[in-house]
Amino acid sequence: MSTNQEVPTLEQTLEKTGFGHMINENKKLILVLGAIVIAMILAYSVFVQVSATKAQEKLDEIYVVESSVFSTYLEGKSDMTAFKAGLAGITDDYIASPVLVPPFLAAINKLEDENGIDEAVMMSVEKWLGKLHKTDYLYLFMALRVSALYEDQGDSKKAISLLEGLSAQKSDLLKDKVSYELGRLYLSEGNKADAQSKFDAVLKDYPDSEYAKLAKMYMGGL
């Protein structure tokens, strides 16, 4: 003879223990929290996937800018006028992108060789420099190049101001060059005391640097 025994429900089973009772009392909250956690995991997964897609799209767009504006000019496939127009047309989204800074500097070098540096180009150069973080190594390299452009354009005061900002930074990278360039520019402005100070700093802190030898030469004329 068979007996029909009632199988206890999940809630009845949980009620047999204190922990189970707590789960029964708060199961709605637990289910809600679980749903939130799952939703967050799904949202994060979607975010990662979308971010990766957007990053690839951004790289593709940067490549288009690099190839259409910089490569064509550097490879001689476009002239100075076309390059200047292309440079002026680069939107803020791509200005000073780390990928574009090296070809930008190379193009500026070529432009200077062709006597093509004008006020509009200098404004572009300043804008690119201003987009970089001052603690970034790219900023240091670009600032050194821009200071030389200022000097070549006859604006030693702007060159000095830019180099003084670099000199005040904590990083020791290229500090010998910065001090030497400052000493040289101070001397060209007739500021012998500050020039002497910078040359002394190069000799003291970087005695084996190539700039120490150059500093000695300038000091011989003080």
Salt bridges, closest charged atoms under 4 A:
GLU11 OE2 - LYS27 NZ 3.23
GLU15 OE1 - HIS21 ND1 2.67
GLU25 OE2 - HIS21 NE2 3.81
GLU75 OE1 - LYS77 NZ 3.11
ASP92 OD1 - LYS127 NZ 3.05
GLU112 OE1 - ARG145 NH2 2.37
ASP118 OD2 - LYS84 NZ 2.90
GLU126 OE2 - LYS158 NZ 3.49
GLU151 OE2 - ARG184 NH1 2.71
GLU181 OE2 - LYS177 NZ 2.94
GLU181 OE1 - ARG184 NH2 2.55
GLU189 OE1 - LYS157 NZ 3.35
